[in-house]
Amino acid sequence: MSVTATALRELHRIHQQLADLRERLDRGPKQIKARQINVAQAEERLAKSQTEVKTARVHSDQKQLQLKTAESKILDLKAKLNACSTNREYQALRDQIAADEMACSVLSDEILESMEQIDILRAGVPEVEGQLTKAKDELARGAQAIKDQEQSLLTDVQRLEGDLKTAEAALPADFRDGYNRIVKAKGQDAMAPVENDTCGGCFQQLTANIMNELIMARAVFCKNCGRLLYLPEDRVRG
């Protein structure tokens, strides 16, 4: 069973290039998915910001309604002062008015604080809207770039698959079973060049007998990692 180093080098090159192209094709949908997640997260942040503004406004409106109700109550109590028949009743109303006015003062402060909080929350919304717009733009640009690149990558894959089929058809018949098994098991890592008399895949030192078999263009598998070995171009022609 023999096979030239040139044939193995070419096969290894094709397998590596095909693996790279397929990885780049697979990477495209993953990149789009990541950008879609960014958009979804930005949408969630915007919805949260808008909800916080709305909730703060509702709470502020509720406090303002409470204040108006309390102020109306105070006016009613003040109107009743003139109708008091006893000093005790008059003083009780005065105490109630004072307590209600104090409560109104606290409510007024809380309303001012809530309005300030609303302004702060509103000011943060445009920033989140900008983040969403940016995420959507990146998704659109990325999707278009991947779409533009995809056809070119598919064309290269088809061309290399044709080259691989041609190269494999030229392999010796008694070698193909072993070749197919290792390619099925290791894919692009099925082969490795010899580097300084070691396996270029696992760096296992090769014996003199193995090196002689390689020089004689025999098929040799690394005894450590199982890769199909071949000599570099500067070691042997053929």
C-alpha positions as CSV (number, residue, x, y, z in Angstrom):
1,M,0.0,0.0,0.0
2,S,1.7,3.2,-1.2
3,V,0.7,6.8,-1.7
4,T,2.8,9.8,-2.7
5,A,3.5,12.6,-0.2
6,T,2.3,15.0,-2.9
7,A,-1.2,13.4,-2.9
8,L,-1.4,13.4,0.9
9,R,-0.3,17.0,1.1
10,E,-2.9,18.0,-1.4
11,L,-5.6,16.0,0.4
12,H,-4.7,17.6,3.7
13,R,-4.7,21.1,2.3
14,I,-8.2,20.5,0.8
15,H,-9.6,19.1,4.0
16,Q,-8.2,22.0,6.0
17,Q,-9.6,24.6,3.7
18,L,-13.0,22.9,3.6
19,A,-13.1,22.8,7.4
20,D,-12.3,26.5,7.5
21,L,-14.9,27.4,5.0
22,R,-17.6,25.3,6.7
23,E,-16.7,26.8,10.1
24,R,-17.1,30.3,8.6
25,L,-20.5,29.3,7.1
26,D,-21.6,27.9,10.5
27,R,-20.3,31.1,12.2
28,G,-22.7,33.3,10.3
29,P,-25.9,32.2,11.9
30,K,-24.3,32.2,15.3
31,Q,-23.2,35.8,14.8
32,I,-26.7,36.8,13.7
33,K,-28.2,35.0,16.7
34,A,-25.9,36.9,19.0
35,R,-27.0,40.2,17.4
36,Q,-30.6,39.2,17.8
37,I,-30.0,38.6,21.4
38,N,-28.5,42.0,21.8
39,V,-31.6,43.6,20.1
40,A,-33.9,41.6,22.4
41,Q,-32.0,42.7,25.5
42,A,-32.0,46.3,24.4
43,E,-35.8,46.0,23.8
44,E,-36.2,44.6,27.3
45,R,-34.2,47.5,28.8
46,L,-36.2,50.1,26.9
47,A,-39.5,48.5,28.0
48,K,-38.3,48.4,31.6
49,S,-37.3,52.1,31.4
50,Q,-40.6,53.1,29.9
51,T,-42.5,51.1,32.5
52,E,-40.5,52.7,35.3
53,V,-41.4,56.2,33.9
54,K,-45.1,55.2,33.6
55,T,-45.1,53.7,37.1
56,A,-43.4,56.7,38.6
57,R,-45.9,59.0,36.9
58,V,-48.9,56.9,38.2
59,H,-47.6,57.1,41.7
60,S,-47.0,60.8,41.4
61,D,-50.6,61.3,40.1
62,Q,-51.9,59.3,42.9
63,K,-50.1,61.5,45.5
64,Q,-51.3,64.6,43.8
65,L,-54.9,63.3,43.9
66,Q,-54.4,62.5,47.6
67,L,-53.1,66.1,48.1
68,K,-56.1,67.6,46.4
69,T,-58.4,65.5,48.5
70,A,-56.6,66.4,51.7
71,E,-56.6,70.1,50.8
72,S,-60.4,70.0,50.1
73,K,-60.9,68.3,53.5
74,I,-58.9,71.1,55.2
75,L,-61.1,73.7,53.5
76,D,-64.2,71.9,54.7
77,L,-62.8,71.8,58.3
78,K,-62.0,75.5,58.2
79,A,-65.5,76.2,57.1
80,K,-66.9,74.3,60.1
81,L,-64.9,76.4,62.5
82,N,-67.4,79.2,62.5
83,A,-70.2,76.7,63.3
84,C,-68.5,75.3,66.4
85,S,-70.7,75.7,69.5
86,T,-68.0,75.0,72.1
87,N,-64.3,75.8,72.6
88,R,-63.6,72.1,72.9
89,E,-65.1,71.4,69.5
90,Y,-63.3,74.4,68.0
91,Q,-59.9,73.3,69.3
92,A,-60.5,69.7,68.1
93,L,-61.1,71.1,64.6
94,R,-58.0,73.3,64.8
95,D,-55.9,70.3,65.9
96,Q,-57.3,68.2,63.0
97,I,-56.6,71.0,60.5
98,A,-53.0,71.3,61.8
99,A,-52.4,67.6,61.5
100,D,-53.9,67.5,58.0
101,E,-51.8,70.5,56.9
102,M,-48.7,68.7,58.2
103,A,-49.7,65.7,56.2
104,C,-50.2,67.9,53.1
105,S,-46.8,69.4,53.6
106,V,-45.2,65.9,53.6
107,L,-47.3,64.9,50.6
108,S,-46.1,68.0,48.7
109,D,-42.5,67.1,49.4
110,E,-43.1,63.5,48.2
111,I,-44.7,64.9,45.0
112,L,-41.7,67.1,44.3
113,E,-39.4,64.1,44.9
114,S,-41.5,61.9,42.6
115,M,-41.5,64.5,39.9
116,E,-37.7,64.8,40.1
117,Q,-37.4,61.0,39.9
118,I,-39.7,61.1,36.8
119,D,-37.4,63.6,35.2
120,I,-34.4,61.4,35.9
121,L,-36.1,58.3,34.5
122,R,-37.2,60.2,31.4
123,A,-33.7,61.5,30.8
124,G,-32.4,57.9,30.7
125,V,-34.9,56.7,28.1
126,P,-33.2,58.3,25.0
127,E,-29.9,56.6,25.9
128,V,-31.6,53.2,26.0
129,E,-33.4,54.0,22.8
130,G,-30.1,54.8,21.2
131,Q,-28.7,51.4,22.4
132,L,-31.7,49.7,20.7
133,T,-31.2,51.6,17.5
134,K,-27.5,50.7,17.5
135,A,-28.2,47.0,18.2
136,K,-30.8,46.9,15.3
137,D,-28.3,48.6,12.9
138,E,-25.6,46.1,13.8
139,L,-28.0,43.3,13.3
140,A,-29.0,44.6,9.9
141,R,-25.5,45.3,8.8
142,G,-24.2,41.9,10.1
143,A,-27.0,40.0,8.4
144,Q,-26.4,41.7,5.1
145,A,-22.6,41.1,5.3
146,I,-23.1,37.4,6.1
147,K,-25.6,37.1,3.3
148,D,-23.1,38.7,0.9
149,Q,-20.3,36.4,2.0
150,E,-22.4,33.2,2.1
151,Q,-22.7,32.7,-1.6
152,S,-18.9,33.2,-2.1
153,L,-18.2,30.7,0.7
154,L,-20.6,28.2,-0.8
155,T,-19.0,28.5,-4.2
156,D,-15.6,27.9,-2.7
157,V,-16.9,24.8,-0.8
158,Q,-18.4,23.4,-3.9
159,R,-15.2,23.9,-5.8
160,L,-13.1,22.3,-3.1
161,E,-15.5,19.4,-2.7
162,G,-15.0,18.8,-6.4
163,D,-11.2,19.0,-6.0
164,L,-11.4,16.5,-3.0
165,K,-13.5,14.1,-5.0
166,T,-10.9,14.2,-7.8
167,A,-8.0,13.8,-5.5
168,E,-9.6,10.9,-3.6
169,A,-10.4,9.1,-6.9
170,A,-6.7,9.0,-7.7
171,L,-5.8,7.2,-4.5
172,P,-4.7,3.6,-4.7
173,A,-7.6,1.2,-4.2
174,D,-5.8,-0.7,-1.4
175,F,-5.3,2.6,0.5
176,R,-8.8,4.0,0.4
177,D,-10.4,2.0,3.3
178,G,-7.7,3.1,5.7
179,Y,-7.9,6.7,4.4
180,N,-11.7,6.8,4.7
181,R,-11.6,5.5,8.2
182,I,-9.2,8.1,9.5
183,V,-10.9,10.9,7.7
184,K,-14.3,9.8,9.1
185,A,-12.8,9.7,12.6
186,K,-10.6,12.9,12.6
187,G,-11.8,15.0,9.7
188,Q,-9.3,17.8,8.9
189,D,-6.9,16.3,11.5
190,A,-6.7,13.0,9.7
191,M,-3.3,13.8,8.3
192,A,-0.1,15.5,9.6
193,P,3.2,16.4,8.1
194,V,6.5,15.1,9.5
195,E,8.4,17.9,11.3
196,N,11.9,17.2,12.4
197,D,11.3,13.5,12.3
198,T,8.2,13.8,14.6
199,C,4.5,13.6,13.9
200,G,3.2,17.1,13.2
201,G,0.0,16.3,15.0
202,C,1.1,14.9,18.3
203,F,4.9,15.5,18.1
204,Q,5.7,11.8,18.7
205,Q,9.2,11.0,17.7
206,L,9.3,8.7,14.6
207,T,11.6,5.8,14.3
208,A,14.1,5.3,11.5
209,N,12.0,2.5,10.0
210,I,8.9,4.8,9.8
211,M,11.0,7.5,8.1
212,N,12.3,4.9,5.6
213,E,8.7,3.8,4.8
214,L,7.7,7.4,4.2
215,I,10.6,8.0,1.9
216,M,9.5,4.9,0.0
217,A,6.0,6.5,-0.4
218,R,4.3,3.9,1.8
219,A,1.2,4.8,3.8
220,V,2.2,5.3,7.4
221,F,-0.1,6.0,10.3
222,C,1.3,7.6,13.5
223,K,1.4,4.9,16.2
224,N,0.5,7.4,18.8
225,C,-2.3,9.5,17.4
226,G,-3.3,7.5,14.3
227,R,-2.8,10.4,11.9
228,L,-1.8,9.6,8.3
229,L,1.8,10.9,7.9
230,Y,3.4,12.6,5.0
231,L,6.8,14.1,4.3
232,P,7.1,17.9,3.7
233,E,7.8,19.1,0.2
234,D,11.4,19.8,0.9
235,R,12.1,16.3,2.1
236,V,11.0,14.3,-0.9
237,R,9.5,14.9,-4.3
238,G,6.6,12.7,-5.3
